[in-house]
């Protein structure tokens, strides 16, 4: 069986196939390097990882301190930070294909959504970059394998949970303020489908889906905040008119 080390871009995932360790090197260090390298390639921003701890014999692993830098035109240092990613690897699937990861739980995720005066957003810019680097798709929603990934082991993830993302919604460019929110848990399921995805593509797809879910919630929060701003302005104008009437009388 061809042995495998999965690349998980930014948030996500690192696992090995079939009790394999790189000859003369460290699996954990290799995974850390791959997350940082491929993360930079697909997001066009710097990605850093503090530590990786994969324990194949136990079907478990953790990735600590993943940070995705913000595009240069935005203020915050990082657009996305993850405290700890834990993996529950299906041991029985290591001798089959696709290899199955039963669950990925992302603890202490933090995201910054900066909305520019022209309506642009750092998260939208990152998503556009990721989409540019995904392989061309067919009529299906999943990316098609490239020549280089066709021979790779395939991986499927049953469930991914982003637990209570702390979102900083920065509307200062729109004349408002920076709002601190806690998003409801985000759950993604069946990533890769029954056939799985090549290891080198899976992390990119997971990252895109996770950021897309956060972006949808950020846009909903932005709409609510701006609606409230408009109401407050109307109330202020009404108060001023009443005050002017009373002063005249």
HUPEUR-V457303 format. One record per residue. N is the residue number from 1. PSI is psi in radians with two decimals (NA if undefined). Layout:
n psi
N PSI
N PSI
This chain:
n psi
1 2.39
2 2.18
3 2.81
4 2.49
5 2.12
6 2.44
7 2.23
8 2.12
9 2.25
10 -1.32
11 0.55
12 2.36
13 2.45
14 2.21
15 2.76
16 2.78
17 2.44
18 0.82
19 0.69
20 2.37
21 2.50
22 2.33
23 2.18
24 0.27
25 3.12
26 2.26
27 -0.79
28 -0.75
29 -0.64
30 -0.80
31 -0.77
32 -0.81
33 -0.70
34 -0.71
35 -0.79
36 -0.73
37 -0.91
38 -0.62
39 -0.76
40 -0.70
41 -0.73
42 -0.45
43 -0.28
44 0.34
45 2.80
46 2.36
47 2.29
48 2.61
49 2.29
50 -0.82
51 2.56
52 2.36
53 1.65
54 2.21
55 1.53
56 -0.68
57 -0.48
58 -0.07
59 0.59
60 2.87
61 2.82
62 2.58
63 2.27
64 2.48
65 1.00
66 2.22
67 2.32
68 2.07
69 2.62
70 2.55
71 2.59
72 -0.51
73 -0.02
74 2.86
75 -0.79
76 2.61
77 -0.78
78 2.49
79 -0.48
80 2.31
81 2.41
82 2.19
83 -0.95
84 2.38
85 2.12
86 2.49
87 2.40
88 1.75
89 2.31
90 1.82
91 -0.64
92 -0.44
93 -0.13
94 -0.36
95 0.17
96 -3.08
97 2.27
98 2.69
99 2.41
100 2.29
101 2.00
102 -0.72
103 2.52
104 2.15
105 2.17
106 1.99
107 2.52
108 0.78
109 2.45
110 2.34
111 2.56
112 2.14
113 1.89
114 2.16
115 2.10
116 2.88
117 -0.51
118 0.08
119 -0.13
120 2.84
121 2.55
122 -0.71
123 -0.71
124 -0.70
125 -0.72
126 -0.74
127 -0.72
128 -0.69
129 -0.80
130 -0.75
131 -0.60
132 -0.51
133 -0.06
134 2.56
135 2.72
136 2.45
137 2.75
138 -2.66
139 -0.38
140 2.90
141 -0.16
142 2.55
143 2.58
144 2.52
145 2.40
146 3.03
147 -0.67
148 -0.43
149 -0.07
150 -0.56
151 0.00
152 2.62
153 2.61
154 2.58
155 2.49
156 2.43
157 2.13
158 -0.73
159 2.43
160 2.29
161 2.12
162 1.89
163 1.89
164 1.08
165 2.22
166 1.94
167 2.23
168 1.93
169 1.81
170 1.87
171 0.34
172 -0.54
173 -0.29
174 0.21
175 0.25
176 -2.38
177 -3.08
178 2.08
179 2.36
180 2.07
181 2.71
182 2.04
183 2.62
184 2.71
185 2.40
186 2.18
187 2.19
188 2.42
189 2.69
190 0.85
191 2.11
192 -0.31
193 -2.95
194 -0.42
195 -0.27
196 3.03
197 2.66
198 2.51
199 -0.68
200 -0.26
201 -0.42
202 -0.80
203 -0.68
204 -0.74
205 -0.75
206 -0.79
207 -0.76
208 -0.77
209 -0.71
210 -0.82
211 -0.61
212 -0.74
213 -0.74
214 -0.71
215 -0.69
216 -0.75
217 -0.62
218 -0.70
219 -0.68
220 -0.72
221 -0.69
222 -0.79
223 -0.75
224 -0.75
225 -0.76
226 -0.60
227 -0.71
228 -0.64
229 -0.78
230 -0.71
231 -0.76
232 -0.67
233 -0.70
234 -0.73
235 -0.70
236 -0.70
237 -0.71
238 -0.74
239 -0.72
240 -0.73
241 -0.76
242 -0.74
243 -0.72
244 -0.68
245 -0.80
246 -0.68
247 -0.63
248 -0.62
249 NA
